[in-house]
Amino acid sequence: MSAKTTNLNVLALDGSSEVVGTPTVTVLTRDPDGMVMLARGATLPSAADAGYGHGCIFMYTAGGAGTTLYINEGSNTSASFAAVGTSSGSIPTWDQIYGADKSLAISSTTLTFDGTHASNDVLTITDSAAGSGDLIQITNTGTGKDINGTSSTWSVSSTGAIQGISLTGTATNTTVTIDANGSGGVTINGTGTGTITLGAAVTVASAKVLTVTGSASGTTALAMTAGDLVMSDGQLNVTRTGDNANAFTVTNNSTTSVSCVVIAGSGTHTGNTTGSFMTLTASGLTTGTVLYMPAAALTTGKVINISATAQTSGTLVTVLGGGSSITSGILADLQMGAATGGNGLKISTTGVYGTGSSGLLNVTANSATDTTGLVQVSGTGITSGSAVLITGSGATMAAGGKALELALGANTAGNGITVTSSGVYTGTGLVLLTAGAMTTGIVLSIVSTTGLTSGSLIRATSSTAGALATNGAISFTATGAFTSTSNVNGGFVEVKANSTTAGTVVNIVSSALTTGVALGISNGTAATTTGSLLLVQAGGTGAVSGNGIVSFLHTGVYTSTAVGFVNINASATTAGTVMSLTSASLTSGIGLKITLAALTTGAAIDTTGIAATKQNFNMNSSTGSTAAPQTNAPTGFFKIGIGGTDQWVPYYSAT
């Protein structure tokens, strides 16, 4: 290890002010053990001071003749300085020589200072007055070098060129600075053909201070092996022109669990667009790809993983397309190839998602007027699967919860849901609602406010001209043996309009019907006993007028020979009652009233279909008058038909 100084190991041009032992001195040089070997100061070291090497020269700046130069004759741990020489001797002092002749002409061979000591410096030049002049001034008018080091391993030319083998800092953890003046630069290996090797750390302190020029485009200009490139508070600009090649490439075939490329920043970044934290700009791109990330070997990992757990109202991913220029383009295309499982897009949240939120998936196109679908799902190969599957929360869903909600706002036309099939459909339902475990709920609820007039809450339209069979165009089927507890509430089909007074609750219209049936009620082959296929039940105590509780109206001038406007047919019964008219509380009313004001040759009641030997009427007997009819004149007569011939039947007064 060589001796230490504050600047160069050969010439100490300045010094460091330190407290060594008792006084504060200016240390000019130390030996390899750190002991002071040359120093100066206005206070002499005290006896027994430690830190001064044996033979240390001390220049006493406050001394006089014979007391200016001292030498340590003690040890490293206990100094003992003694004055050296006197100004009155026969040998002139350096000051006397300087005063007499300030110039030394070397006209022949070199002037040699030969250091015979094993560890001390040979020549030391200081400036204790802290002047502004140079300690060494070299003026070289020849062709030789200003300084030529040992065995010509290093030198300083007269033009300021420094040549050497290495440049090393003098102390541990110090920084070696190479700096140009003004706008000048620093060139390393400008004419050499060898390799530049950078050690453990290279610091570039200002913009464009390091320029590496390769021999040709596409060749390696700067190569770094088994080391790291660290740049602090700087900017890396890579610009490539003139060829079709990569400008920036990172390859790491060894990493297994760390990032190949890390771009990090802990500052509060607020920039956007071109001022974003990371920007990829391809302003000339038309049909190519800006970012391509192949991961051919990926099985369960992630190609892109975005984490922003502190997000409140920001946007994690924004894709901005061409606006009105887009006609058939796609903003995001997720292709799963020939996948048979997995998810193309999955959105999930573990939080209590609020009802006032804008939606886990929000599709907005408020200016759209004529579109074939803001959200389109195509599954042309589906056989038994689902194109869209929405799974609710099951038993935890409360009243007001919705698996699917379509809010159409204040629209006055258009469709909320359209289900269309162009095939010969034979399935179980284009729209299928299933609630197998339901007891008191509602499967389908359609609600309209008080503004409904000519519209329809439910409208089924069919243009078929075929023969309807089996289920009918509209079919309600109950496969269970259910019962009813009330004739006025419930039932398999219930139509209730309790607030209307003059409206029509159920209306069946078939204006072209001739031989068909407008309303058919059948119990099939069941043996109905106490039940009713048609039950019309009314309450209240008001006066019935107008159309009656049950009204059959025919406004056309129809004719009939076999059956009438109302036909009651029970041809298979033998002992039952075909029609029963009962009013147990009737006193002064009428049980059956027939009004035929224009009747001429017809009959109010025709019983000609009954055999001649059978009873046409079965009435109760009476114990009225015992007088013989022939002895009393009848009150009047009424006409009946017997075998198609008019006959008159007398009747008598009650007395």
Secondary structure, DSSP 8 states (H G I E B T S, - for coil): ---EESS-SS---S-EEEE-SSSEEEEEEE-TTS-EEEEEESS---TT-SSEEEEEEEEETT--TT-SEEEE-S-SSS--EEE---TTSSS--HHHHHHH-------SS-------SSSS-S-----TT--SS-S------SSS-SEE-GGGSSEE-TTS-EE-S----SSTT-------STT----SSSS--S-----S-----STT------SSTTS-S----SS----SS--------SSSS-S-----SS-SSS-SS-----S-----GGGSSS----TT-SSS-S-----TT-SSS-S-----TT-SS--S------GGG-SS--S-----TT-SSS-SS-----S---TTS--SS----TT--S-S-SS----TT-SSS-SS-----GGG--TT--SS----TT--SS-S------S---SS-SS----TT-SSS-S------TT-SS--SS-------S---TT-SS-----S----S-SSS--SS----TT-SSS-SS----TT-SSS-SS----TT---SS--SS-------S---TT-SS-----S----SSS-SS----TT-SSS-S-----TT-SSS-S-----TT-SSS-SS--TTS-TTS-S----------S-GGGS--SEEEEEEETTEEEEEEE----
